[in-house]
């Protein structure tokens, strides 16, 4: 459940990220890193769904 909660919080952040140019973002803004990590997570989940669908 904690993983789902963290993923939901991450997705909320990504949906509200203003996507400003780097020079307008505050120092340490996590947007790019979070987008990269979430994309990897989404691909992983999609792979698992494909595997489950193929097994049935």
Backbone torsions as a table, in degrees:
resi	resn	phi	psi	omega
1	UNK	NA	-36.1	-179.6
2	UNK	-62.7	-37.3	179.6
3	UNK	-64.8	-42.7	178.5
4	UNK	-62.0	-43.6	-179.8
5	UNK	-62.0	-43.6	178.9
6	UNK	-64.7	-42.5	179.5
7	UNK	-64.0	-38.6	178.4
8	UNK	-65.0	-41.8	178.3
9	UNK	-64.2	-40.6	178.9
10	UNK	-63.3	-44.8	-179.9
11	UNK	-63.3	-40.2	176.3
12	UNK	-59.3	-42.6	179.1
13	UNK	-62.8	-45.6	-177.7
14	UNK	-63.7	-35.3	-179.6
15	UNK	-72.3	-24.0	-179.6
16	UNK	-103.1	-2.5	178.8
17	UNK	-61.1	126.6	-175.8
18	UNK	-72.6	-8.9	179.7
19	UNK	53.7	41.7	178.4
20	UNK	-74.0	157.7	173.0
21	UNK	-60.7	151.1	-175.9
22	UNK	-52.3	-37.2	-176.6
23	UNK	-69.6	-14.8	178.9
24	UNK	-100.1	-6.6	-179.0
25	UNK	-85.7	150.3	176.2
26	UNK	-70.5	156.9	178.4
27	UNK	-57.5	137.7	177.1
28	UNK	77.9	13.1	180.0
29	UNK	-60.2	126.1	-171.4
30	UNK	-87.6	5.4	-172.5
31	UNK	-51.9	-53.7	-177.2
32	UNK	-61.7	-45.7	-179.0
33	UNK	-64.5	-41.5	179.1
34	UNK	-64.9	-40.4	177.6
35	UNK	-61.9	-42.6	179.5
36	UNK	-63.0	-47.2	-179.3
37	UNK	-66.5	-40.2	-179.8
38	UNK	-66.3	-37.9	177.9
39	UNK	-61.2	-42.4	177.9
40	UNK	-63.9	-42.2	178.5
41	UNK	-62.6	-45.6	-179.2
42	UNK	-61.5	-41.6	177.7
43	UNK	-62.9	-39.7	178.6
44	UNK	-62.6	-46.3	179.6
45	UNK	-64.6	-41.2	178.8
46	UNK	-62.5	-38.9	176.9
47	UNK	-62.3	-43.5	178.1
48	UNK	-62.8	-40.2	179.0
49	UNK	-64.3	-42.6	177.7
50	UNK	-61.2	-42.7	179.0
51	UNK	-61.7	-44.4	179.4
52	UNK	-64.2	-40.9	-179.8
53	UNK	-66.0	-38.5	-179.4
54	UNK	-70.2	-28.9	-178.3
55	UNK	-77.2	-17.0	-177.4
56	UNK	-104.1	NA	NA
